[in-house]
Amino acid sequence: MAPPAPPGGGLLRLEKPFDVDEFSELLGENRISATVPREALPEVLRRVVEFMGFGVYVYAVVVLPAPSATLEKFTVNLDRIDFDAKRGVWVPFQDKGVSSSPFGPDGKGPAPGSAPH
């Protein structure tokens, strides 16, 4: 006699384990949201801070408990920000697009990805 089928039509859904290296591969995107197990949270935050140390991608970081009363997982949200030197504050990142001008999209500097002459 076979054991009874589990609810939901007999299909088992296994949640893929969280991988800190896979999360790190997302760094460099403008917006990132991930559910992180409590034990991986310190390493995730360390990698985010280390990545921001290059100064190219800087993030506003928000960490919230995942929707559960157990505090076993946290939602980590990263939003890219830029420093506004005129105002002296960090502001949401604004994609300025790509330009064929050697002075970049705003006319004030080299275009992203252009080689210096």
Residue pairs with C-beta under 8 A, 6 or more apart in sequence:
6 12
18 34
18 35
18 36
18 37
18 40
20 40
20 43
20 44
20 47
23 34
23 36
23 44
23 47
24 47
24 51
26 32
26 34
27 47
27 48
27 51
27 57
28 51
28 57
29 80
30 79
30 80
30 93
30 95
31 77
31 78
31 79
31 80
32 59
32 76
32 77
32 78
33 75
33 76
33 77
33 78
34 44
34 75
34 76
35 66
35 73
35 74
35 75
35 76
36 44
36 73
36 74
36 75
36 76
37 72
37 73
38 71
38 72
38 73
38 74
41 63
41 74
41 76
44 76
45 61
45 63
45 76
48 59
48 61
48 76
48 78
51 57
52 58
52 59
57 80
58 80
58 81
58 82
58 83
58 90
59 78
59 79
59 80
59 81
60 78
60 79
60 81
60 90
61 76
61 77
61 78
62 76
62 77
62 78
62 79
63 74
63 75
63 76
63 77
64 74
64 75
64 77
65 71
65 73
65 74
65 75
66 72
66 73
66 74
66 75
79 92
79 93
80 92
80 93
81 90
81 91
81 92
81 93
82 90
82 91
82 92
82 93
82 94
83 89
83 90
83 91
84 90
84 91
96 104
96 105
96 106
97 105
98 105
98 111
98 112
98 113
99 105
99 111
100 111
101 107
101 111
102 110
102 111
102 114
102 117
103 109
103 110
103 111
104 110
104 111
104 112
104 114
105 111
105 112
110 116
